[in-house]
Amino acid sequence: MNAPNFFASGPIDRASERRKDTVWIANQFNHPEALMVPVWRSHSLVKTGDPAEPVLPRIGAIAELDRSETVFLGLIDGIPYFAQDLSGYEDPPLTEWGEFVDLRDTGQLMERNVAAVLAYARGLMFWHARHRFCGVCGSPAAMEEAGHLRLCTNHDCRATHFPRTDPAVIMLVHDGGDRVILGRQKIWPPGMHSVLAGFVEPGESLEDAVAREVYEEVGVAIDEVTYHSSQPWPFPASIMLGFQARARSDTINVNRAELEDARWYSREELLASPEDRSFRLPRRISIARRLLEDWLRR
């Protein structure tokens, strides 16, 4: 594998060692070039087109900004980047700047380094929106460390809550030759098929999760599990851990509670298939697509 997966390895220096320094963070916020990454209901502000252009207003240009809920993301070439969730607005704000869109739809039209920053902001905002109260005692949880920690305000509790990412395995299952298993969920766009995936459960190794998910979804036992790469996937809050595995049998038994359909596809069939509403591969920005394309090129 050469280039990192989309949304990964962005150019931002997270400056994590400075997050507790409130004076330094305040100085960054007041920096004349400081930029804001706005998020509204898990959507990012862009000027749509090809390429799509992310809209990152200077903080000083945004009126009535609630600094107490602003999260420090880091620095790029010395310029501070912050993020804020504007979901409290009933209608999308900042429409004079652009429109709020889903990164999954427009990310492939963006310069990948900037898309990585937008994905980072989206993931943090999703976490904050769901951790305003302490999960231990239910008291309000205040933002600390420039938005990278929430602290319970109940002095008898004072539990600390850090941003979480849910590990998910995603695996290309092949037969050791020229066939792979692709499946489809009902909720996906028309015709879209992809490799298998699922969340890691407590007490599992990644390899255990790969084997369990494949067997649960298509009834196929596997071996030769090998790691491929990973991808941050904040839709809403995952890190996708990519693998390849070899099937130990040909027979597929589709779990209809998990998948609408699944079957073997040959390399020749996939290379010859036009992508339209009847059949399409995963989004080009996804690790699922990367797994397939790397296998097809072998």
N, C-alpha and C positions, 0 to 999 in steps of 0.2 A: 504494500500500500504506500502511495506517495503522499499526496496532499491530505490533510486532515478532513474529517467529515464536516459538512455544513453546520454552522453554529458553534463549532469547536475551535479552540486555539485562536481566539480573538486577540487583538493587539493591546488590550487594556491591562495596565498595571493596577491590580486591585489594592495595593498599598495597605494590606490588612494590618500591618504593624502600627498604622496611624489611626485606626478606627476609634480607639479609646481617647485620643487626644482631641478633646472638644474644641480647644482653641484653634488647632490646626484645621479641623473640619470646618469650623466657622469661617476661617480665612479662605478655604477652598470654595465655600458657598458664595462668598463675596468677591471671588476672583472675577475680574471684568470679562473674561472669556469663558466662564463656567457655563456648561451646557446642560439642558434638561432632556431626559428621555421620558416623554409622557406616555402613560398607559391608561386606556379607558376600557374597562370591562374585558381585559385580556387582549385588547387590540392595540396596535402600534400606529403612531402618526406618520403618514408618508404622503408624498406626492406620487400618485400612481402613474404608471407608464412603463416603458421598457427602454432603459432601466428604471425601476422604482427608486425614488429618492427619499430616504428617511428624513423626517423633519425633526431637528434638534435645536429648539429655540435657545437663545441665551437666557439664563435665569432672570437677568435684570429686565427682560422684555415681557415677562409673564406677570400680569397683575394678580394680586390677592393669592399669592402662593403660600400654602400652609407649610412653613418650614419644619414644623414638628413631625410631619409625616414624610419628609424627604429622605431618600436613601442615597448614600454615597456609593457609587459604583467603582470609581477608580480614576486613573489618569491615562490619557493618551497624548503623548508628546507634550506633557506638562499641563495639559488642559483638563480641568476637573469635569467629570460626568456624574450627574445625579439622576435619580428616577423618582417619579411620583405617580401614585394611582389617582386618577381623576374620575373614578367610577361613581363618585357621589353625585355627579351631574346627571340629571335625567336625560338630557340630550348631549351628544358629543360636543365637547368644548373645542376651542382652538380651530374651528372650521375655516378660519381665514388663512390658516397655515397649510392645511391639507386635510386628509380624511383618515379615520381610524380603520385599519384593516387587519385581517388575520395573517400573521407571518407565514403560516403554512401555504397561503395562496400567493403571497408576493415575495417571499424570501428569495426564491430562485431568480428573481429579477433584480436583486440588490447586489451591491458589492459585498462579498462574504464577510469581511472584517466588521463592517458596520452592522450587518445582520446579526452577527454574534453578540454584539453589545445590546441590540434590541431584545434578543432572546434572553440574555442575562437579566435585563430589567423586567421582562415579562414574568420570568420565573420567580424573582424576588417579590414582585407585587402580588402574585398569586398566593405566595406563602403568607405574606403580611395580612392579606384580606381574610385569611382563615385562622389567624392566630392572635386576634385582638384580645382574647381572654385566655387565662391560664388553663391549661389542660389538666392541672392537678386540683385546683380549688375553685376555679371559675371566676376568679377576680380579674379585673382589667390587667392586661399585660402591656407595659410601656416599652416603646422603642428605645434601644440603647445601642452603643457602639456603631453609630452612624447608620443604623438600620440593619445590622447583621446579628442582632440579638433582641429578643423581647423578654423583659423581666417582670415577673409577677409583682404587683403593687401591694399585695397583702404581706405585711411584715412578719406574719407567722408562717408564711410559705416561702416567698422569694425564689420560686423556681425559675430557672433560666431555660429559654426555648430558642434553639438555633434553627436557621433555615434547613429544611429537609428536602432531599431529592429521593424519589422512589426508584430503586433499581429494577430494571426490566430486562429480561433476556430476549434477544431476537435472533433467530437461527435459520440458516439456509440448510435444509435437509436434502442430501443428494444420495444417489444409489451407488456412488463410487465410480460412476461412468458419466452418461450424458443426460440424466434426468434429475429434476428437482421437484419437491412438493410445493405447490402454491395453494393458498386458501383464500376465502373471501368471507367478509362479514357483511351482514345486511345493511348496516349503517354507512358503509363506505360509498364513495361516489360510484355511479353506474359503471360496471365493467371492471372495476379495479380489483386486482389480485395481488397478493403479497406473500412473503415468507411468513413463517409462524412466529409468534411472540407471546410473552406473558410476564407477569410480575414474579419477582423472587419472594418466597415466603420465609418467615422466621425459621432459623435453624437449617436452612439450605445453603449448600455451596452453589456457585453459579452453574457448575456442571450438572448438579442434581436438578436445578430448576429447568435447565434445557431439556433434560431427559423427561422430567415429569410433564412439562407443558406439551412437548411433542406427543407423548403417549395420551395425555388427556384430550388433545384436540383431534388427533387422527389415528390413534391406536397403534402407532409404530414405535417399536423399540429401536434405540440408536446406540452407536458407539463412535469412537474416534472424534470426540468433541474437541474442537480447536478454536482458540480465540482469534478474532479478526480485528476488531476495532470498537470504539465507543463513540457515542454522540449525545450531547446534551439535547434533550427534547422537552422543553417546558410547555407541553400541551396536554395536561397542565403542568406536570412536575416530575418528569422522569429523566433518568440517564439510561440510554439504550446501550446494552452490552452485547455486541455482535459476535456470533459464533457460526461455525460450520459443523455439521455432524453427518455421519453416514448412517443410512437406514439399514436395519438388519433384516427387513422383510419388505415385500412389495405391496402387501395388502393394506389398504387404507379403510378405516372405519371412522367416518366423520362424526364428530360430536356436534349434533345440530343445535345444542344449547350454546355452543361456542362459535361455530362457523356455519355459514349458509352452504358452503361447498368447499371441497378440496380434492385435488387429484395430482397425479404425476404429469409433468410437462417436460418434453425433450428440449435439448439445446437448439436443435434445428427448428422446432416449432416456435420457440420464443424469438429466435432471430428473424424468422420469416413473418411473424405476426405484426400487422399494422396496429398502431395504438389508436383506438377509437372507443366509442361508448360501449361496444360489445366486449372489448378486452383491452385492458391497459395495465401497465406495471405501476408500482408505487411512485410517489412524487420524486422528482429528480434530486431534491435536497435531502432525502431521507437515507438513513443507513440501510434500510431495506433495499432501496434501489442500488446502493453501493455494493451490497452483498451479491445481488444478482448480476450486476454488470461485471464485477470482478470474476465471478464464476463463468459467465458467458465468454469472457476473453481468454480463458485458459486453453 
